[in-house]
Amino acid sequence: MGEWGIALIAAGAAIAGSVVTGWYSRSAGVRQAEAARHAGDRQAEALLESVRMTLRGADGQRAIALRQQVYAEFIGAVEARILAERTGRGNGDQELLLQRAYAGVVLEGPPEAAAAASAFLESLRRHEKLDDLHRAKTNFVEEAQRAVTALRSP
């Protein structure tokens, strides 16, 4: 075999080696790209779940704040009505404010808090003694606290 034969065999081996190396490099590149895409998908899903959890937490805090505000407005409206009744210094808006505040409690719920608000309102409308009004208020406050605590629990 002459020099040309050796050169042709060497060239053929180099080309064959290049093809095999290229094929394996391409396969490895495809696997790496697929693994990177899969890792990116997992990272994106983790980020989305983190955002979802943050939004759920914010929604929960808004619900708690709303419930507390509704309950506080109801107690304030009842107290304003009691004060107006006792002092005779009402401007007539107390009943309207009281009805609006009560409606807020009924809508916000839960049923136990709404029932306690209703009992408190009935005690007020029956002109019960201050001790009875205080008991009705305490009962409502306890139910309101339970309702807010229930929102805080997962």
Protein Blocks (a to p, Z undefined) as FASTA:
>chain_A
ZZklmmmmmmmmmmmmmmmmmmmmmmmmmmmmmmmmmmmmmmmmmmmmmmmmmmmmmmmm
mmmmmmmmmmmmmmmmmmmmmmmmmnopaghlmmmmmmmmmmmmmmnopmklmmmmmmmm
mmmmnopafklmmmmmmmmmmmmmmmmmmmmpZZ
